[in-house]
């Protein structure tokens, strides 16, 4: 990591890995953490959308936090995404994350109901002020159907001083609107599988939370950008973009085919937990193609 902040850099948001009986495979999860460390990721995140959090019971979520923390062993900064449909559920999960040694939390909006911004501000403020850890809010309207504006986030910061970042699943221009309003008071962290990564860097995005199919290449792109080698970063991004575009057709596509790209490169067998997209033979063929491309890109010397 750099001296610029705990949220900066490329965090690998772990896939949920299952065995052939659809149970969580904790040994495979440990191997995934090792892979992320060995390929240079700047941090680890668990229980994000790529972790298929809505398919996991509360007990499974806590178990994954503990497995990830033990496997990481303090090697990388570690964040936990906190999902839940009540303040009590999110506070309990945040407490579990803090006890396991998480460095910061990413709060998702509740999926129960659809409300105005003030309701979500009250919800986030109550969860955020229940913990001493730095927190971020996840803005992911494409995937969660809910988001706060830059003005809303500034208001939330006034009520919850430990709000340190927004994890924004948005296009570069959407990130720019938040940066224009929030300024330096909040770090803006991108996602969307690395789509528009260099544009996001150009407008001031501080970091990214990306699944480990693309994260090792994104690390190289960010490192080149930080070294002011922008042309090389742009070229590497352009080479990786077709793979990211294939994977990010939908969240369901990511957890079916992005997970298999990761599995090809990490040497880990992939099994699904229903409901999931049916795997097509042509999809597997494309997956193997992009796995080879990303493996080459993450290993080539700059």
Helices and strands as residue ranges (DSSP letters): E 9-13, H 26-38, E 43-46, G 49-51, G 53-55, H 58-72, E 77-82, H 87-100, E 104-107, H 117-128, E 134-139, H 141-144, H 150-159, E 163-168, H 172-182, G 183-185, E 187-190, G 192-194, H 197-202, E 207-211, H 215-226, H 230-247, H 251-253, I 254-258, H 259-266, H 281-299
